[in-house]
């Protein structure tokens, strides 16, 4: 049985706390190598064991992450009712209660995916701020099917160079940061290695 690290459990607790007090779309910020896949899997397991009728969609942009997140889910909960919808992985299990999908494969298929209660977006910082993107059009279509749809973004950084903080601005999809695990804290606690910069082989003579 996998044991969550304290900050991973804190992230899950923060998500529940957020939805008890708010109605927006929160962000969960966990550094690279901090175990976002396990956080998602544990959160999903908890939701479905408490509310078995919920339908959950996990969306990202590359097949490697789709496969990784699905494998983490099955590793934690072998009997999870999980499926994959990804052209790159050759699977279209659209009716799975827990569906791991690639945005390129599903962005025009909200009707096929059908009623969804919760969407988790991995690598949420890759969503452009514009309201006309694949993600936004797809989420709008899902929300037309279920106006109570909830969206959670997971990312290592809540910032984009072209639009600033992911939860700020007129067209922001996300509304708040529900939880953030600072890199420095995870290094100090021994979960991440200390950052070391290496001297390049070529030196500039200026």
VEXBA-931118 format. One line per field, with one value per residue: residue number from 0; x, y, z of N, C-alpha, C in turn. Coordinates in Angstrom, 2 decimals. Atoms other than C-alpha are relative to their C-alpha. Layout:
N
seq <- c(NUM, ...)
n_x <- c(X, ...)
n_y <- c(Y, ...)
n_z <- c(Z, ...)
ca_x <- c(X, ...)
ca_y <- c(Y, ...)
ca_z <- c(Z, ...)
c_x <- c(X, ...)
c_y <- c(Y, ...)
c_z <- c(Z, ...)
This chain:
206
seq <- c(0, 1, 2, 3, 4, 5, 6, 7, 8, 9, 10, 11, 12, 13, 14, 15, 16, 17, 18, 19, 20, 21, 22, 23, 24, 25, 26, 27, 28, 29, 30, 31, 32, 33, 34, 35, 36, 37, 38, 39, 40, 41, 42, 43, 44, 45, 46, 47, 48, 49, 50, 51, 52, 53, 54, 55, 56, 57, 58, 59, 60, 61, 62, 63, 64, 65, 66, 67, 68, 69, 70, 71, 72, 73, 74, 75, 76, 77, 78, 79, 80, 81, 82, 83, 84, 85, 86, 87, 88, 89, 90, 91, 92, 93, 94, 95, 96, 97, 98, 99, 100, 101, 102, 103, 104, 105, 106, 107, 108, 109, 110, 111, 112, 113, 114, 115, 116, 117, 118, 119, 120, 121, 122, 123, 124, 125, 126, 127, 128, 129, 130, 131, 132, 133, 134, 135, 136, 137, 138, 139, 140, 141, 142, 143, 144, 145, 146, 147, 148, 149, 150, 151, 152, 153, 154, 155, 156, 157, 158, 159, 160, 161, 162, 163, 164, 165, 166, 167, 168, 169, 170, 171, 172, 173, 174, 175, 176, 177, 178, 179, 180, 181, 182, 183, 184, 185, 186, 187, 188, 189, 190, 191, 192, 193, 194, 195, 196, 197, 198, 199, 200, 201, 202, 203, 204, 205)
n_x <- c(0.84, -0.77, 0.25, -0.20, -0.84, 0.86, 0.47, 0.96, 1.27, 0.46, 0.58, 1.33, 0.84, 0.26, 1.01, 1.30, 0.29, 0.33, 1.36, 0.96, 0.13, -0.02, 0.62, -0.83, -0.88, -1.26, -1.29, -0.86, -1.36, -0.97, -1.18, -0.39, -0.51, 0.67, 1.01, 1.36, 0.80, 0.50, 1.00, 1.22, 0.54, 0.54, 1.19, 1.06, 0.46, 0.80, 1.27, 0.91, 0.43, 1.00, 1.12, -0.24, 0.65, -0.74, -0.77, -1.19, -0.81, -1.34, -0.42, -1.32, -0.30, -0.87, 0.39, -0.83, 0.63, 1.26, -0.34, -0.58, 1.06, 0.85, -0.75, -0.02, 1.34, 0.16, -0.94, 0.58, 1.34, 0.03, 1.35, 0.57, 0.72, -0.73, -0.26, -0.84, 0.46, -1.17, -0.33, -1.39, -0.10, 0.88, 1.13, 1.11, 0.91, 0.67, 1.00, -0.62, 0.36, -1.21, -0.51, -1.25, 0.15, -0.81, 0.88, 0.10, 0.92, 1.38, 0.49, 1.24, 0.81, 0.67, 1.24, -0.34, -0.46, 1.24, 0.08, -1.22, 0.15, -1.25, -1.12, -1.32, -0.89, -1.41, -0.81, 0.98, -0.66, -0.09, 1.24, -0.11, 0.99, 1.10, 1.24, 0.39, -0.89, 0.62, 0.44, 1.14, 1.17, 0.41, 0.58, 1.30, 0.95, 0.32, 0.81, 1.35, 0.62, 0.14, -0.35, -0.66, -1.35, -1.11, -1.29, -1.18, -1.24, -1.23, -1.14, -1.19, -0.13, 1.28, -0.34, -0.35, -0.68, 0.82, 1.24, -0.13, 0.53, 1.09, 1.30, 0.25, 0.29, 1.39, 0.38, -0.60, 0.82, -0.09, 0.42, -0.78, -0.96, 0.50, -1.13, -1.31, -1.14, -1.19, -1.16, -0.96, 0.47, -0.19, -1.45, -0.37, 0.56, -0.66, 0.78, -0.63, -1.43, -0.44, -0.33, -1.43, -0.30, -1.30, -0.71, -0.03, -1.34, -0.45, 0.04, 0.03, -1.01, 0.59)
n_y <- c(-1.21, -1.23, -1.00, -1.36, -0.93, -0.98, -1.08, 0.58, 0.08, -1.37, -0.46, 0.60, -0.64, -1.37, 0.04, 0.16, -1.24, -1.04, 0.16, -0.24, -1.44, -0.77, 0.63, -0.24, 1.04, -0.21, 0.54, 0.68, -0.22, 0.94, -0.03, 1.16, 1.12, -0.01, 1.05, -0.43, 1.15, 0.70, -0.88, 0.15, 1.35, 0.14, -0.85, 0.64, 1.18, -0.47, -0.54, 1.05, 0.87, -0.76, -0.33, 0.93, -0.39, -1.09, 0.33, -0.83, -0.05, -0.53, -0.41, -0.60, -0.32, 0.98, 1.37, 0.53, -0.39, 0.74, 1.36, -0.06, -0.28, 1.19, 1.05, -0.37, 0.28, 1.45, 0.45, -0.31, 0.61, 0.93, 0.21, -1.29, 0.05, -1.01, 0.24, -0.97, -0.47, -0.63, 0.56, 0.42, 1.27, 0.96, 0.38, -0.96, 0.57, -1.26, 0.08, 0.35, -0.93, -0.81, 0.00, -0.72, -0.35, -1.05, -1.08, 0.02, 1.07, -0.16, -1.39, -0.14, 1.18, -0.13, 0.77, 1.42, 0.18, -0.06, -0.64, 0.07, -0.80, -0.60, 0.06, -0.34, -0.32, 0.11, -0.99, -1.04, -1.22, 0.02, -0.52, -1.44, -0.83, -0.34, 0.75, 0.77, 1.14, 1.33, 0.28, -0.84, 0.42, 1.31, -0.16, -0.67, 1.00, 0.87, -0.75, -0.07, 1.28, -0.01, -1.35, 0.09, 0.52, -0.59, 0.14, -0.17, -0.01, 0.38, -0.55, -0.30, -1.46, -0.65, -1.22, 0.06, -1.22, -0.82, -0.49, -0.19, 1.03, 0.76, -0.27, -1.44, -0.53, 0.05, 1.29, 1.10, 1.19, 0.34, -1.12, -0.09, 1.06, 0.68, 0.56, -0.12, 0.57, -0.69, 0.82, -0.07, 0.86, 1.40, 0.25, 0.03, 1.21, 1.16, 0.62, -0.39, -0.24, -1.39, -0.44, -0.26, -0.51, 0.46, -0.94, 0.50, 0.30, -1.16, -1.27, -1.19, -1.01, -1.29)
n_z <- c(0.00, 0.08, -1.04, 0.49, -0.75, -0.67, 0.87, 0.94, -0.73, -0.21, 1.27, 0.11, -1.02, 0.45, 1.07, -0.66, -0.72, 0.97, 0.53, -1.08, -0.23, 1.24, 1.16, 1.17, 0.54, -0.70, 0.43, -0.97, 0.50, -0.57, 0.88, 0.80, -0.81, -1.30, -0.09, 0.33, 0.44, -1.19, -0.61, 0.79, -0.17, -1.36, -0.08, 0.79, -0.75, -1.12, 0.50, 0.50, -1.10, -0.77, 0.90, 1.12, 1.25, 0.65, 1.21, -0.08, 1.21, -0.21, 1.34, 0.17, 1.39, 0.65, -0.33, -1.08, -1.26, -0.10, -0.42, -1.35, -0.98, -0.06, -0.70, -1.42, -0.51, -0.13, -1.02, -1.31, -0.12, 1.13, 0.52, 0.40, 1.27, 0.77, 1.41, 0.73, 1.31, 0.62, 1.31, -0.04, -0.73, 0.66, -0.86, -0.05, -0.99, -0.32, -1.07, -1.29, -1.09, -0.13, 1.36, 0.24, 1.41, 0.62, 0.46, 1.46, 0.40, -0.50, -0.07, 0.78, -0.31, -1.30, 0.04, -0.16, -1.38, -0.76, -1.31, -0.81, -1.22, -0.43, 0.94, -0.49, 1.12, -0.36, 0.73, 0.28, 0.47, 1.46, 0.58, 0.28, -0.66, 0.90, -0.27, 1.18, 0.14, -0.03, -1.37, -0.40, 0.78, -0.50, -1.34, 0.19, 0.49, -1.13, -0.96, 0.56, -0.37, -1.46, -0.49, -1.31, 0.22, -0.74, 0.67, -0.84, 0.76, -0.70, 0.71, -0.79, -0.03, 0.30, 0.73, 1.42, 0.43, 0.88, -0.61, -1.45, -0.89, 0.62, -0.62, 0.05, 1.32, 0.48, 0.57, -0.77, -0.23, -1.41, -0.84, -1.24, -0.32, -1.20, -0.73, 0.65, -0.72, 0.48, 0.32, -1.10, -1.09, 0.36, -0.07, -1.42, -0.61, 0.59, 1.06, 1.25, -0.11, 0.08, 1.35, 0.20, 1.34, 0.49, 0.86, 1.38, 0.54, 0.78, -0.71, 0.84, -0.30, 0.32)
ca_x <- c(0.00, 1.36, 1.69, 1.24, 3.85, 2.54, 2.38, 0.55, -2.10, -2.25, -2.94, -5.90, -7.25, -6.94, -9.00, -11.85, -11.60, -11.68, -14.91, -16.56, -16.02, -15.85, -17.39, -14.47, -11.78, -8.74, -5.08, -2.86, 0.82, 3.34, 6.93, 8.20, 9.03, 6.73, 4.28, 1.30, 0.19, -0.12, -1.99, -4.49, -4.88, -5.42, -7.87, -9.85, -9.99, -11.28, -13.94, -15.30, -15.33, -17.30, -19.49, -19.55, -21.78, -19.23, -17.55, -14.00, -11.93, -8.16, -6.84, -3.33, -1.45, 0.93, 0.39, 3.30, 1.57, -1.76, -0.17, 1.78, -1.27, -3.37, -0.65, -0.42, -4.19, -4.14, -1.06, -2.87, -6.31, -6.08, -9.86, -10.34, -12.96, -10.39, -9.97, -7.99, -9.08, -6.03, -5.41, -1.68, -2.25, -4.83, -7.63, -11.05, -12.74, -15.09, -17.52, -15.01, -15.95, -12.36, -11.14, -7.55, -7.51, -5.47, -6.94, -6.12, -8.21, -11.27, -11.56, -14.32, -15.92, -17.63, -20.88, -19.23, -17.54, -20.87, -21.82, -18.74, -18.66, -15.00, -12.12, -8.50, -6.06, -2.44, 0.22, -2.39, 0.18, 0.15, -3.38, -3.18, -5.07, -7.26, -10.88, -10.89, -8.41, -9.11, -9.30, -11.71, -14.03, -14.07, -14.74, -17.51, -19.13, -18.85, -20.33, -23.28, -23.94, -23.38, -23.53, -22.21, -18.91, -15.85, -12.32, -9.04, -5.68, -2.42, 0.89, 4.45, 4.12, 1.00, 2.51, 2.71, 5.09, 2.44, -0.40, 0.92, -0.64, -3.05, -5.76, -5.62, -6.93, -10.17, -10.10, -8.53, -9.90, -8.76, -9.89, -7.59, -4.55, -5.96, -2.58, 1.09, 4.09, 7.16, 10.25, 12.43, 10.26, 10.45, 14.23, 14.57, 12.38, 14.49, 11.86, 13.72, 17.44, 19.27, 19.59, 23.17, 24.29, 27.14, 29.77, 29.45, 32.36, 32.50, 33.36, 32.55, 35.39, 33.72)
ca_y <- c(0.00, 3.39, 5.99, 9.62, 12.13, 14.81, 17.50, 15.13, 14.45, 18.17, 18.84, 16.45, 17.90, 21.39, 20.39, 19.15, 22.27, 24.48, 23.01, 23.20, 26.96, 27.97, 27.27, 28.11, 26.12, 25.68, 25.05, 22.59, 23.47, 20.68, 20.81, 18.49, 15.08, 15.90, 13.12, 14.83, 11.52, 9.91, 12.92, 12.67, 8.91, 9.07, 11.95, 10.14, 6.93, 8.85, 10.66, 7.52, 5.49, 8.27, 9.15, 6.13, 7.84, 10.55, 10.58, 11.90, 12.94, 13.47, 15.42, 16.20, 16.86, 13.93, 10.18, 9.50, 11.43, 9.79, 6.35, 7.37, 8.79, 5.75, 3.38, 5.30, 4.96, 1.20, 0.79, 2.45, 0.95, -2.18, -2.46, 1.18, 1.58, 3.41, 3.73, 5.66, 7.81, 8.59, 8.13, 7.89, 4.97, 3.33, 3.36, 5.03, 3.85, 6.81, 5.50, 4.68, 6.18, 7.38, 8.45, 9.44, 11.34, 13.46, 16.84, 16.45, 13.27, 14.53, 18.27, 17.81, 14.84, 16.23, 14.62, 11.21, 11.63, 12.68, 13.73, 14.47, 15.70, 16.53, 17.34, 17.24, 18.93, 17.82, 20.33, 23.08, 25.80, 24.70, 26.03, 29.42, 32.31, 32.78, 31.68, 30.00, 27.17, 23.44, 23.12, 26.02, 24.93, 21.37, 22.44, 24.79, 21.87, 19.63, 22.37, 22.63, 18.94, 19.38, 22.99, 21.78, 20.62, 21.22, 21.72, 21.29, 22.22, 20.58, 22.15, 22.70, 26.40, 28.61, 31.10, 31.60, 34.05, 35.20, 35.77, 35.79, 33.90, 31.17, 32.30, 36.01, 38.05, 38.43, 35.06, 32.98, 29.44, 28.95, 31.07, 30.33, 28.41, 25.86, 24.41, 25.03, 22.96, 25.21, 23.68, 24.86, 23.04, 19.76, 20.07, 20.83, 17.82, 15.52, 14.81, 16.64, 16.87, 20.15, 22.11, 22.19, 24.34, 23.01, 25.10, 24.84, 23.43, 26.59, 29.91, 33.27, 35.75, 39.14)
ca_z <- c(0.00, -0.98, 1.74, 0.82, 1.84, 4.21, 1.52, -0.85, 1.78, 2.52, -1.17, -1.15, 2.08, 0.57, -2.48, -0.30, 1.84, -1.23, -2.59, 0.82, 0.82, -2.86, -6.25, -8.55, -10.35, -8.08, -8.86, -7.02, -7.37, -6.77, -8.10, -10.81, -9.26, -6.34, -7.20, -8.85, -10.38, -6.96, -5.59, -8.45, -8.07, -4.31, -4.62, -7.32, -5.29, -2.29, -4.32, -5.96, -2.77, -1.08, -4.10, -6.48, -9.03, -9.86, -13.28, -13.46, -16.48, -16.33, -19.31, -20.45, -23.68, -24.32, -24.39, -22.04, -19.25, -20.02, -19.67, -16.55, -14.78, -15.68, -14.44, -11.15, -10.73, -11.30, -9.13, -6.23, -6.89, -9.07, -9.43, -10.41, -13.19, -15.31, -19.05, -21.65, -24.58, -26.69, -30.40, -29.68, -27.31, -29.57, -26.99, -26.97, -23.77, -23.70, -21.09, -18.33, -14.96, -14.58, -18.00, -18.79, -22.06, -24.44, -25.26, -28.96, -29.07, -27.19, -27.76, -30.35, -28.59, -25.50, -26.61, -26.83, -23.45, -21.97, -18.46, -16.37, -12.79, -12.33, -14.68, -13.55, -15.93, -15.61, -16.69, -16.44, -17.17, -20.82, -21.30, -23.09, -21.54, -24.62, -24.35, -27.79, -27.12, -27.45, -23.68, -23.25, -26.06, -24.74, -21.15, -22.32, -24.15, -21.07, -18.91, -21.30, -20.52, -16.78, -15.50, -12.11, -13.66, -11.48, -12.84, -10.98, -12.48, -11.43, -12.32, -11.20, -11.94, -11.79, -14.24, -18.02, -19.65, -22.12, -19.65, -16.08, -13.19, -14.25, -11.86, -12.68, -15.58, -17.51, -19.28, -16.51, -16.37, -12.80, -9.89, -6.95, -5.77, -3.33, -2.41, -3.16, -2.08, -2.34, -3.96, -1.06, 1.47, -0.44, -0.74, 2.98, 3.82, 1.65, -0.99, -3.77, -4.45, -3.99, -7.22, -8.50, -11.41, -13.55, -15.26, -19.05, -21.05, -23.18, -21.63, -23.16, -23.35, -23.11)
c_x <- c(0.87, -0.41, 0.29, 0.98, -0.90, -0.52, -0.99, -1.37, -0.57, -0.64, -1.42, -0.96, -0.38, -1.05, -1.40, -0.41, -0.40, -1.46, -1.07, -0.29, -0.17, -0.67, 0.84, 0.78, 1.39, 1.21, 0.67, 1.41, 0.97, 1.19, 0.17, 0.69, -0.61, -1.12, -1.42, -0.89, -0.59, -1.06, -1.33, -0.65, -0.65, -1.27, -1.18, -0.56, -0.91, -1.36, -0.95, -0.41, -1.02, -1.26, 0.14, -0.61, 0.74, 0.77, 1.15, 0.83, 1.34, 0.59, 1.42, 0.32, 0.88, -0.33, 0.82, -0.60, -1.33, 0.27, 0.53, -1.09, -0.94, 0.69, 0.06, -1.35, -0.18, 0.95, -0.52, -1.28, -0.19, -1.37, -0.68, -0.70, 0.57, 0.21, 0.81, -0.71, 1.14, 0.29, 1.42, 0.21, -0.95, -1.19, -1.04, -1.10, -0.85, -0.91, 0.58, -0.37, 1.17, 0.68, 1.24, 0.08, 0.99, -0.91, -0.14, -1.01, -1.45, -0.58, -1.25, -1.01, -0.68, -1.29, 0.23, 0.45, -1.20, 0.13, 1.26, -0.18, 1.25, 1.07, 1.27, 0.90, 1.44, 0.81, -0.88, 0.63, 0.13, -1.27, 0.17, -1.14, -1.20, -1.21, -0.40, 0.88, -0.77, -0.55, -1.27, -1.27, -0.54, -0.68, -1.35, -1.06, -0.38, -0.91, -1.43, -0.76, -0.26, 0.44, 0.73, 1.43, 1.04, 1.31, 1.12, 1.23, 1.17, 1.19, 1.19, 0.22, -1.33, 0.16, 0.30, 0.64, -0.90, -1.23, 0.06, -0.56, -1.24, -1.37, -0.33, -0.29, -1.42, -0.42, 0.53, -0.99, -0.06, -0.24, 0.86, 1.09, -0.46, 1.13, 1.27, 1.07, 1.27, 1.18, 0.97, -0.41, 0.26, 1.47, 0.42, -0.49, 0.56, -0.75, 0.55, 1.48, 0.30, 0.37, 1.48, 0.20, 1.40, 0.61, 0.05, 1.43, 0.57, -0.14, 0.00, 1.06, -0.55, 0.83)
c_y <- c(1.25, 0.96, 1.38, 0.75, 1.06, 1.09, -0.52, -0.14, 1.38, 0.57, -0.52, 0.63, 1.41, 0.04, -0.15, 1.28, 1.12, -0.12, 0.11, 1.49, 0.82, -0.78, 0.14, -1.22, 0.17, -0.61, -0.70, 0.04, -0.91, -0.07, -1.28, -1.03, -0.02, -1.01, 0.45, -1.17, -0.75, 0.83, -0.14, -1.35, -0.17, 0.83, -0.65, -1.21, 0.42, 0.52, -1.13, -0.98, 0.69, 0.28, -0.84, 0.42, 1.11, -0.51, 0.99, -0.14, 0.66, 0.29, 0.55, 0.03, -1.02, -1.41, -0.59, 0.32, -0.71, -1.40, -0.02, 0.20, -1.19, -1.12, 0.28, -0.32, -1.49, -0.56, 0.23, -0.78, -0.95, -0.21, 1.30, -0.13, 1.03, -0.42, 1.13, 0.39, 0.80, -0.67, -0.54, -1.32, -1.06, -0.45, 1.11, -0.55, 1.11, -0.06, -0.39, 1.03, 0.91, -0.05, 0.88, 0.28, 1.07, 1.05, 0.00, -1.05, 0.29, 1.39, 0.25, -1.09, 0.07, -0.81, -1.48, -0.30, 0.05, 0.64, -0.27, 0.91, 0.79, -0.20, 0.40, 0.22, -0.05, 0.92, 1.19, 1.29, 0.04, 0.51, 1.50, 0.78, 0.33, -0.90, -0.91, -1.24, -1.32, -0.31, 0.78, -0.41, -1.34, 0.12, 0.71, -1.00, -0.98, 0.69, 0.18, -1.29, -0.06, 1.36, -0.02, -0.53, 0.76, -0.31, 0.28, -0.03, -0.40, 0.44, 0.15, 1.50, 0.66, 1.25, -0.33, 1.32, 0.91, 0.59, 0.14, -1.16, -0.67, 0.32, 1.49, 0.44, -0.30, -1.39, -1.20, -1.14, -0.33, 1.24, 0.21, -1.06, -0.63, -0.53, 0.21, -0.60, 0.66, -0.95, -0.05, -0.92, -1.48, -0.39, -0.14, -1.27, -1.29, -0.69, 0.33, 0.24, 1.49, 0.34, 0.34, 0.48, -0.44, 1.05, -0.56, -0.22, 1.19, 1.27, 1.15, 0.98, 1.34, 1.12)
c_z <- c(0.00, 1.10, -0.55, 0.89, 0.63, -0.92, -1.04, 0.66, 0.25, -1.25, -0.16, 0.99, -0.43, -1.11, 0.60, 0.71, -0.93, -0.45, 1.09, 0.17, -1.27, -1.13, -1.26, -0.45, 0.61, -0.71, 1.18, -0.57, 0.76, -0.94, -0.81, 0.90, 1.40, 0.13, -0.27, -0.39, 1.18, 0.72, -0.74, 0.26, 1.37, 0.18, -0.72, 0.73, 1.16, -0.42, -0.38, 1.09, 0.90, -0.82, -1.27, -1.32, -0.74, -1.23, -0.10, -1.27, 0.33, -1.37, 0.04, -1.49, -0.72, 0.49, 1.14, 1.37, 0.21, 0.54, 1.43, 1.05, 0.16, 0.79, 1.50, 0.65, 0.26, 1.05, 1.41, 0.26, -1.18, -0.62, -0.44, -1.36, -0.98, -1.44, -0.60, -1.29, -0.61, -1.33, 0.00, 0.70, -0.57, 0.83, 0.01, 0.92, 0.60, 1.22, 1.36, 1.06, 0.34, -1.36, -0.12, -1.50, -0.45, -0.59, -1.51, -0.48, 0.36, -0.16, -0.83, 0.37, 1.37, 0.04, 0.19, 1.42, 0.94, 1.37, 0.82, 1.20, 0.35, -1.06, 0.73, -1.21, 0.50, -0.90, -0.41, -0.51, -1.52, -0.67, -0.26, 0.66, -0.87, 0.26, -1.16, -0.21, 0.01, 1.39, 0.34, -0.75, 0.52, 1.37, -0.08, -0.44, 1.12, 1.00, -0.52, 0.32, 1.49, 0.55, 1.35, -0.11, 0.83, -0.71, 0.99, -0.90, 0.87, -0.83, 0.93, 0.10, -0.37, -0.85, -1.45, -0.40, -0.81, 0.67, 1.51, 0.80, -0.60, 0.56, 0.02, -1.43, -0.45, -0.46, 0.78, 0.20, 1.48, 0.86, 1.24, 0.01, 1.31, 0.86, -0.80, 0.91, -0.53, -0.24, 1.18, 1.14, -0.30, -0.02, 1.46, 0.69, -0.60, -1.10, -1.39, 0.24, -0.08, -1.44, -0.08, -1.42, -0.40, -0.92, -1.41, -0.48, -0.75, 0.82, -0.99, 0.45, -0.42, 0.62)
